[in-house]
Amino acid sequence: EARVLALCDPLDPYNKPLYDGPLPEGSKLLAVGSTLADFDNESIINQDPNVIFVSHPNARGPLVELLNKFPSVEWVHTRSAGVDFIASDGLFSSPVQLTNAKGMFS
């Protein structure tokens, strides 16, 4: 089961399919936000999110904070082909699988 946190701008029209669904069977969007505070509530914490979808341009710091807050995260996926906007020692030293959208826009 994919329990997804979306580190994104909630008003980003390109993410509307993610926000409005339907998502694939077994997937659940837990929350959308751009800072740790947007995800810091009991309801989200108790669901053990295991995926972070990233499309916010200022996600580097908040992503590392989320990885520290939610050790249950196994996978980080970026909507873009590049990952430099989230690259950090905190990300690369974590055990998560990192994927991107390489080839989606070719």
C-alpha positions, -999 to +999 in steps of 0.1 A: +000+000+000+013+035-009+006+061+017+017+093+000+028+127+013+029+153-015+056+179-009+040+203-034+022+236-038-015+227-031-026+250-059-003+235-086-026+226-115-002+200-128-007+180-097-045+181-099-048+144-109-029+135-078-049+157-055-083+149-070-078+112-078-086+086-084-053+070-075-043+035-083-058+008-061-038+005-028-027+042-030-038+069-006-028+106-006-024+115+031-016+152+028-003+180+006+019+208+018+052+226+014+066+227+050+070+202+078+042+219+097+018+210+070+024+173+078+028+175+115-005+161+129-015+129+146-037+117+118-007+116+093+018+104+118-003+074+128-006+063+091+031+057+086+036+074+052+059+055+030+061+076-002+069+113-007+060+128-041+080+160-046+073+189-070+079+220-049+109+241-060+119+248-024+117+212-012+153+205-003+150+215+034+115+203+040+122+169+024+151+162+048+128+172+077+101+148+065+126+120+061+137+126+097+101+128+110+088+098+091+113+069+091+086+048+075+093+065+041+108+041+016+104+060-017+108+096-029+097+105-064+101+138-082+077+151-108+107+165-127+135+147-145+162+165-125+168+160-088+192+189-081+164+209-064+162+183-037+198+170-036+213+171-002+235+150+021+204+143+042+186+128+012+216+108-001+224+094+033+189+081+039+179+046+029+150+057+006+147+048-031+148+079-052+131+081-086+124+108-111+103+115-142+132+110-166+118+103-201+083+115-193+087+148-212+107+135-242 
